[in-house]
Amino acid sequence: MPTRSAQVDAFWQAFHRHTGLDHDNYAVASFGDSPQMATELADLVIAGIKRATASLASDYGEGRESIPKPGDFVMMLDGKGRPRFIWRTTEVTIKPLSQVDDAFAWDEGEGDRTREWWLDAHRRYFARQANREEFEFDDDVLTVFERFEVVWPLDVADMIIGPKGDG
């Protein structure tokens, strides 16, 4: 799990000063399970293509981060640990992996953006995670489907948050 650093703190503080937010509540994360994947998927967000992500419900809970909820801020790092953007979560749905729909697969922006491609890629990805963490994996695994809007930096933002934190 990525950690906070001076570079991360400076990136957040620039966003914080711009918006006038009255809190410093944000998560720091990166996509995928390799530096290359983290950078490739961050680049899809910067390009305006990727606006959703999925994770396993078992990644959250006791001793771990809380399940995302609308309004949460997440700073995403690339494969070299550099801050790339901050998103605000707009929607969270928890359901079995196999219940992903066409719209979510499109919004996640990977591969050919079809449900079939999405399911194949995520089955492989979550199977690797299951192998590392030694748990049973199947298509009924509870999955957190998260949509977001980019709010920082301004040149890639979908939503400009004003001086009092309103969008």
Steps between C-alpha positions, in 0.01 A plus 500: 500500500645838403595732780502873554817691421611862475403496131156354582445756777599789271260379227214479752584840650482665154152348453405589857606866456314527168174358635509626857395158627474484877653151530796288399309175461624312197634161406821440306493214251622369168337276243584137439767268628810628324669835440435466125127439555480791747643739240301362205168528683582844641574609143151383395351725768714797393386440140136525612421135421491322838240618753438182699689231688426174674643333809402213723280567801745290703765771443315717752397473861665430831859622504468626142347797323124547506290413197491808275194722511380788284686819583826327597821641357773271367844608382632259240870438450674365193741207497784720624297623798436845353162668559308521172148613592234512770154360446176536689296180522154547347344153526570172677318172440586166660392185319645176364773536239287323239232771525715768339303674226596640160489861622748436783738311272488797261559753779798306631656573161733203466558270203222516242262624775260207461352299788665184364848658491444649846394169655793311347756759615354533850470124548874474425586799723292384798623140457858632540389683816327183630817302439717758684257533791399133507124519466249327273395700196189463285259716301282555809774686689359826639643786299501874566409684180608865537443793266683829540559846361845655480525823702875578492714618329278749322633423151357145520206561736147396407356711780641825632450526874461859608641692794264346757528145371186506287509370149 
